[in-house]
Amino acid sequence: MSDKQISELLARNNKPLLSFEFFPPKDDAAMAALRQNGEALRATKPDFVTCTYGAGGTTRQRTMEVCQLLRDLGYAPVMPHLTCVGHSRNELEALAREWHQAGYLNIMALRGDPPRGFSQFRPSPDGFTHAAELVDLLKIQYPDLCCGVAGYPETHPEAVSPEADIRHLKTKLDAGASFVTTQLFFDNEFYYDYVRRCRKAGIEHPILPGLLPVLSLKQVQRMCSICKVVLPAELEKQLEAAGDDHAAAAQVGIRWAAGQIKDLLKKGVPGIHLYILNRAEAALSDELAQLFASR
Ligand SMILES: Cc1cc2nc3c(=O)[nH]c(=O)nc-3n(C[C@H](O)[C@H](O)[C@H](O)COP(=O)(O)OP(=O)(O)OC[C@H]3O[C@@H](n4cnc5c(N)ncnc54)[C@H](O)[C@@H]3O)c2cc1C
């Protein structure tokens, strides 16, 4: 069984795509929870789903396990992520071969973050320094592979300037990537401004906005600190007001995401990518389900 290329789905352009991002769980109990949530989320009929690639260790094997599980649940296309961290060129080639043979025709091609405790990315011996090199390898090895790449509306933390960051994004697309999925953001103005700057730089590819339905103040503060993105004061205030009431905080997150999605759909985005963190409640909420159905 081979997946359809996401580039083909985007080219149809008849409605904005909906996609969900999962991550490989650390243990069997979390894997069982993912299966349960994966089953429930089928009701929302996403156009594609993805699974991230861990920084190392057992979660890497689990990326393939999760992708297979998502396939077994009936999702298609299923897009594994792949990073350059800790891999030589030969290893990346071997992984691409394995996935391509298994019919995965979409890969999210990433550099990956520096390992914990290191501020700078160091390539493996005979490995890659930038995601563009991975896109290059994948597209030369398998021209029928559709590659997605990451974009940063608030600029990647290591970039020397916003302009340089967009230039590097263009290099990934010029190497053959088909679309961009953005880092999460909570203020749509960052996304609109980013798309404007990308278009000005000659980037015409679809740019899918990545959104996180927030669950708690602690979680969003952690995510914003890791991803170096702005937490709007109003969202922070509403989450503070929810206090220790988890349900109330999740409701704030759903309402905020719904407001973002409504506005993005009105402005004609090519899709909505949700960082669902293996949870189902936000995507299944009435607010978001209605918006998905109205696409
Ligand atoms: C949608 C999405 C999905 C993600 N999935 C994962 C995942 O599954 N696993 C994971 O570990 N991480 C994931 N990440 C995080 C990502 O790996 C990090 O943000 C990482 O720090 C950068 O990866 P990249 O692919 O954007 O790198 P690159 O595109 O290589 O960019 C990294 C930095 O280098 C700069 N740069 C690029 N090319 C050059 C050049 N030629 N010369 C000088 N500077 C250059 C860029 O401006 C940027 O600052 C994801 C991020 C996003 C937005």
PDBQT file of the ligand as one rigid body, heavy atoms in Angstrom, charges set to zero:
ROOT
HETATM    1  C1  LIG A 301       6.466  21.353  11.903  1.00  0.00    +0.000 C 
HETATM    2  C2  LIG A 301       7.636  20.971  12.761  1.00  0.00    +0.000 A 
HETATM    3  C3  LIG A 301       7.898  19.630  13.030  1.00  0.00    +0.000 A 
HETATM    4  C4  LIG A 301       8.991  19.250  13.817  1.00  0.00    +0.000 A 
HETATM    5  N1  LIG A 301       9.202  17.920  14.066  1.00  0.00    +0.000 NA
HETATM    6  C5  LIG A 301      10.284  17.537  14.776  1.00  0.00    +0.000 A 
HETATM    7  C6  LIG A 301      10.578  16.152  15.004  1.00  0.00    +0.000 A 
HETATM    8  O1  LIG A 301       9.840  15.269  14.569  1.00  0.00    +0.000 OA
HETATM    9  N2  LIG A 301      11.677  15.831  15.729  1.00  0.00    +0.000 N 
HETATM   10  C7  LIG A 301      12.525  16.781  16.234  1.00  0.00    +0.000 A 
HETATM   11  O2  LIG A 301      13.523  16.432  16.871  1.00  0.00    +0.000 OA
HETATM   12  N3  LIG A 301      12.286  18.103  16.027  1.00  0.00    +0.000 NA
HETATM   13  C8  LIG A 301      11.190  18.497  15.321  1.00  0.00    +0.000 A 
HETATM   14  N4  LIG A 301      10.963  19.842  15.091  1.00  0.00    +0.000 N 
HETATM   15  C9  LIG A 301      11.889  20.828  15.655  1.00  0.00    +0.000 C 
HETATM   16  C10 LIG A 301      13.080  21.108  14.709  1.00  0.00    +0.000 C 
HETATM   17  O3  LIG A 301      13.866  19.953  14.558  1.00  0.00    +0.000 OA
HETATM   18  C11 LIG A 301      13.900  22.245  15.307  1.00  0.00    +0.000 C 
HETATM   19  O4  LIG A 301      13.188  23.440  15.271  1.00  0.00    +0.000 OA
HETATM   20  C12 LIG A 301      15.316  22.392  14.750  1.00  0.00    +0.000 C 
HETATM   21  O5  LIG A 301      16.024  23.272  15.631  1.00  0.00    +0.000 OA
HETATM   22  C13 LIG A 301      15.396  22.996  13.344  1.00  0.00    +0.000 C 
HETATM   23  O6  LIG A 301      15.003  22.102  12.398  1.00  0.00    +0.000 OA
HETATM   24  P1  LIG A 301      14.812  22.587  10.876  1.00  0.00    +0.000 P 
HETATM   25  O7  LIG A 301      14.473  21.398  10.112  1.00  0.00    +0.000 OA
HETATM   26  O8  LIG A 301      13.932  23.756  10.811  1.00  0.00    +0.000 OA
HETATM   27  O9  LIG A 301      16.332  23.023  10.541  1.00  0.00    +0.000 OA
HETATM   28  P2  LIG A 301      16.994  23.905   9.387  1.00  0.00    +0.000 P 
HETATM   29  O10 LIG A 301      16.062  24.227   8.310  1.00  0.00    +0.000 OA
HETATM   30  O11 LIG A 301      18.258  23.226   9.046  1.00  0.00    +0.000 OA
HETATM   31  O12 LIG A 301      17.300  25.266  10.151  1.00  0.00    +0.000 OA
HETATM   32  C14 LIG A 301      17.967  25.262  11.427  1.00  0.00    +0.000 C 
HETATM   33  C15 LIG A 301      18.644  26.606  11.651  1.00  0.00    +0.000 C 
HETATM   34  O13 LIG A 301      19.763  26.726  10.758  1.00  0.00    +0.000 OA
HETATM   35  C16 LIG A 301      19.617  27.859   9.906  1.00  0.00    +0.000 C 
HETATM   36  N5  LIG A 301      20.142  27.452   8.601  1.00  0.00    +0.000 N 
HETATM   37  C17 LIG A 301      19.554  26.624   7.709  1.00  0.00    +0.000 A 
HETATM   38  N6  LIG A 301      20.354  26.471   6.631  1.00  0.00    +0.000 NA
HETATM   39  C18 LIG A 301      21.476  27.210   6.850  1.00  0.00    +0.000 A 
HETATM   40  C19 LIG A 301      22.673  27.449   6.139  1.00  0.00    +0.000 A 
HETATM   41  N7  LIG A 301      22.882  26.899   4.935  1.00  0.00    +0.000 N 
HETATM   42  N8  LIG A 301      23.599  28.253   6.684  1.00  0.00    +0.000 NA
HETATM   43  C20 LIG A 301      23.406  28.830   7.903  1.00  0.00    +0.000 A 
HETATM   44  N9  LIG A 301      22.275  28.629   8.652  1.00  0.00    +0.000 NA
HETATM   45  C21 LIG A 301      21.330  27.838   8.119  1.00  0.00    +0.000 A 
HETATM   46  C22 LIG A 301      18.134  28.205   9.914  1.00  0.00    +0.000 C 
HETATM   47  O14 LIG A 301      17.894  29.581   9.651  1.00  0.00    +0.000 OA
HETATM   48  C23 LIG A 301      17.760  27.830  11.332  1.00  0.00    +0.000 C 
HETATM   49  O15 LIG A 301      18.116  28.835  12.230  1.00  0.00    +0.000 OA
HETATM   50  C24 LIG A 301       9.860  20.248  14.333  1.00  0.00    +0.000 A 
HETATM   51  C25 LIG A 301       9.589  21.599  14.082  1.00  0.00    +0.000 A 
HETATM   52  C26 LIG A 301       8.494  21.965  13.311  1.00  0.00    +0.000 A 
HETATM   53  C27 LIG A 301       8.209  23.421  13.054  1.00  0.00    +0.000 C 
ENDROOT
TORSDOF 0
